[in-house]
Amino acid sequence: MSDTDAPRASLPRGARLAYAAAWAVATMAYAGLFAISGALGHQAVLGALASVLPNAALGWVSLGLARRWPWPQEPGPGALLRPLAAAEGVALLATALWWMLAGWDGWIRTHAYRPPPAPIVLWQVLINTIIHLALLGAGYAWHNGQRARESQERARRADALRVQAELQLLRTQLNPHFILNTLHALLGLVRRDPSAAEAAIERLGELLKFGMSVEQRRSDRVAFRDEWAFVESYLDLERLRLGERLRATTGADPSALDLAIAPFALQPLVENAIVHGIAPRADGGALFVSARHAAGRLRIEVCDDGPGASEVAVLASPRQGLRLLRERLATLYGGAARLSFDASPQGGLRAVLDLPEDGPQEPA
């Protein structure tokens, strides 16, 4: 996991106040120690500020190292060495700033520059190292906890969206109009061509079987070859209804079929093209569905030669299916999926679905 994937949320106001309060307590503790050692009141305060201010100012850097180098998500034996070395570097920088402030304080009091003795410097290096390693650990605790909360939220939203998608599937793909139109076509086909009617009934059974399988497994991952076969069955039934008015061409890379994909990711795009770009026209239209696997991505295109529409108009449709699909994919793929709409080379609408080859994320 790269730092671009790490949580970017800033610390809440309460955490920032707690951070400031902790350093205020540390300042009072240092001032008390200096006072016990015989320093005057203002000298104790100045000495405490010299010890605390560099660490307080640079502490945000140590806290942020966990976001820069996530662990244990980042693989490799050196994954933790980098933030540890960086935290030690911050501790040395804080020590250098303390050394300068302590020398400046001595010059104010005696008008002579007297750097702190070597044993005191080494002790300060040790203390600052402990402080910044502790801040690094606190940063990992915060950011890893944030990732866990975001993962749980993604899983919760994915479950809710899956239920919505299944209901949407029942209301659209398997709505009464679709079933009645298919059965009406089958009635006529039974008399004319019983073998073709039998094949169509098998296709309808495959369509229903796929939906039931996804429902029973409660999984957000299916083999793309199964999703592709589902869409082919859907197209066969639409051909039964529309006849020669539906001129569909499909093609997929063999390697694409071996990938995983979110269920019902492709079919809504095909349905949208048929319902809006082909079925309303007396002479029908052409549909082109392709899937390509390259450069670690799965690119799916669904094009029609209908009247077309802008992306804004597509996503503002009262049907809501494509807007739901985009939101569902964004959740399941952790923001790595892209669904866009533009003009197709045939003059109609082109839907482009660009997905990572490793498929949707599994809920944590």
N, C-alpha and C positions, 0 to 999 in steps of 0.2 A: 504494500500500500504506500503510495507516494504521499508527499506532504500536500499535494493538491487535492487529495481525497480526504485528508484529515479534517475533523470538525473545525470550522472557522468561527464558531460562536465565541464572543468575548465573555469574560467572566461577568457574572451578574453583579449588580450594585452591592448586594450584601457581601459577596466574596471580596470585592475591592475594599469595602469598609473594614472587613475582618483583617485583610492584609495590612491596612494602615494601622489598625488598632494593635496588631501583633508587634509591629515595629515601634510603636509608641511605648508599649510595655518593655520591649528590649532596650529602648533608650533610657527609660527610668531605671532598669536593672543595671545597665552599664554605669549610669551616673551614681547610683548607690555604691557600686564596687569602687569607683574612683574616689568617692567621698570616704569610704572606709579606709582606703589606702593613704589618706591624708591630703587629698586634693581639696582646694577651696571650692566653694559652691559653683562659681562660674567656670572654673577650670574643670570641674567634674562634668558639667553640662557640655562644654566644648569637646572634652575627650570622648564623651558618650556619642555626641553627634558625629565626630570623626570616625568612630567605629561603626555606627549604624547607617549613616546616609549613603555611603558607597554600596553597601549590601542591599539597602532598600531600593536604591535607584536601579541597580543591575539585577535585582531579584526577578523582575519581569522577564528578563532575558532567559534566565534559568527555567522559569515556568514555561516559557514559550518553546524551549528545546523539545519538549514532548510532542508538540505539534509539528515541528520541523522534521523530527526523526521518530515516527511512531514505533512503538514497541509494545508487545511482541509481534505485531502485525508485520513489521519490516523483517524479511528473511535474512539469513546469513549470520555467521558468528560475530562479525564486526558491527552488527546493527546497534548494540548497546554501547560499544566502545566510543563511537562518535559522540553521542550526547554526554557520556561521562567525561571525555576529553574536553568537550566544549564547556561543561560545567566547571571543570578545573581551571580552564582558561578564564572564565568569568570570575572565579574566586581569586585568581592571581591579579586580575585587573582591579578588583575591589580592594585587594591588599595594597596595590600600588597607589590607588587613590587615598586610602587611609594613611599610607606612609607620607604622602604629600601634605594631607591635612594636618597630620600630627606634627610634621616639621614646621608647617606654617604657624600652628598654634604655639610651638616653642619659640619661634622667631618673634611673635607678637609679645610674648611674655619676657623674653631675655634679650631680644634684638640680636640674637645669634642663632644661626641654623644648626639645630642638633637633631639629626635623624634618630629614630628609635633604635635601641640596641638590637643586635642580631637575634638574641633569644626571643625578644618580644615580637620581632618580625616573623620568625618561624612559628611562634604560637598563634599569631594573627592569621598566617597562611592556613594553619590547621583548622582554626575556628571557622574561617571563611569557607574552606573546602567542605566542612561538615554542613554549614548553612546552605550552600548552593547545591550540594547533593540532596539535601532534604527538600529544597525547593524543586529540584528536578523530579524527585519522587512524587511530590505533591502535584506537579504538572501532569505526570503520567496518570496519577489517580484521577485527576479531574478529566483529562481528555479521554482516557479509556472508559470512564464512567459515562461521559457524553456520548461516545460511540455506542456503548451498550444501550443507552436510552434511545438513541436514534435508530438503532437496529430493532429494538422492541417496537418503536413507533412505526417503522416501516413494515414490520411483520403484522402489527395490528391493522394498519391501513390496507396491507395486501389482502388480509383475510376479508376485510369489509368490502374491498373492491372486487374480490373474487366472487363474493356472494352477489354483489350488484351486477357483475358481468354475467353470471349465470342467469339471474333474473332477466337481464337485458336479452340474453340469448333466447330465453323462452318467449319473450315478448316480440322478438323480431324474427330470428331465423325459424322458429317453430310456432309462429303465430297462426291463428286460424286461417288467415288468407293463404299463407304458404301451404299449410296442410291441405286445405280445401282445393286449391289450384292443382296441387300434386295429385290428389286423389281423383279429381275430375279428369286430369290427363291420363291417369292410369285406367280409368273406366273405359275410355275410348280405345286405349292401347290394348286392353285385354281382348277386345273383340278383333282388332286388326292384327295384332302381333303378340300372341301370348308369351313367347320367349323374351321379347323386349320388355314386356310388362313385368315379367319375373325378375329380369335384371334390374329394372327400376325399383322394384320393391326391395331388392337386396341393397341398393344404394341408399334408400331411405332408412333401412335398418342399420347400415353402417354409420349414417349420420347420427341417428339416435344413440347408437352404441358408443360412439366417441364421446358424446356429451355425458352419458352415464358413467363412462370410465373415468373421466376427469372429475366428476362429482364424487365418485366413490373413493378415488385415491387422494383427493384433497391436495393435489400437488400443483405447484406453479411452474412446473417444468414438464414438457413432453418432447418426444423426438420430433424434429421438424418433418420427417417423412410421414409421421402420423397426422400432423396438422395439414401437410400437403395432400395426403389421401383424403382427409376430411373435406378439404376445399374441392378436390376433384369430384367427390360424391355430390357435393352441393351444386357444382356446375352441371353435372349430369342431370340432376333433377330440374335445374333451371332450363337446360336445353329441352327437356321433355315438355316444359311449359311454353317456352318461347320459340322452340323449333329453330328454323334457319335465321330467325331474327337475332339470335345470339351467336356471334362468331368469335369464339374464345380460342386463344393461343396461349399455352403454358409451357414453361421450361425452367428447370432448376439444375444447378450444378450438382453432380453426384456427391461431392464433399459437403455441400450445404445440407443435404438430407440427413447427414450423420450428426448434425448439431442439435442442441437443445434450444427450445423456444418457449415462451409463455403461451399457454393454450388460448385459442380464440384470438390470436394476434393478427392473423391474415384474413380470415373469413369476413369480418366486418368491412374490410376495405373492398373485397370482391363484391359483397352485397351492395355497398354504397354505389359502386360503379354501375352495377346492373340496374338498381332501382332508379337512379337519377340520370344515368348517362345512356342507357340502352332501352330498357323496358318502355319508357314513355313514347318512344319514336316508332312510327308505323313500320319503318323499314329496319328497325333494330339498330345494331351497331357492333363494333369490334371491341374486344377485351383482350388485353395482353397482361399476363402475369409471369414474372420472372424472379428467380432467386439466384444470387451470386455470392460466392464465398471467396473473399480476398482480403489480405492485409489484416487478418484477425477480426474481420467484421462480416456480418451477414446482411446483405443489402437486398431488400425485396421491393419490387416495383409493381404497381397495379395501375395500368393506363387504360383509358377508354377514349373513344372519338366523339363523345357527346358534346353538349354545349359548354362544358367546363364551368369552373367557379373559382373564386379567390379563396385563399386559405382562411381568411376571416369569415367568409360566408359559410364555408364548410363547417368550421368549428362552432359557428353561431346557430347551426341548424337545430330546430326544436327536437329532433330525434335524439340528440345528446350521445349517441353511440360512439362516434369518433372522438368526441371530447373525453368521454369516459375511458376509451381505449388509450388515449394519450396519457391521461393521468395514471391509469393502471400500469402502463409500461414504465413510466417515470419512477413509480414506486418499486416495482419488481426488479428493475435494472439499476436502482440506485442513482438515477440521473444519467446513466450512460446510453440510454435509448433515445433515438430521434425519429419523430414522425412528422413529415412535412408534406405539403400539398402545393403543386404548381401546375403550369400548363404542360400537357403531354405533347410529345412530338406529333401525335395524330390530331392535335387541336383540341382535345378534351381535357380531362383532369388526370393528373398523375399523382398518386400517393406513393411516397418513398418511406420505407421503414428501414432504418439503419440500426443494427443491434450488435453488441459484442458477441464474439463467437462462443464464449464460455457460458452463455445463457443467463437467465435471471438468477438473482441471488437467492440462496436458500434462507428462509427465516432463521434467525439465531435462536 
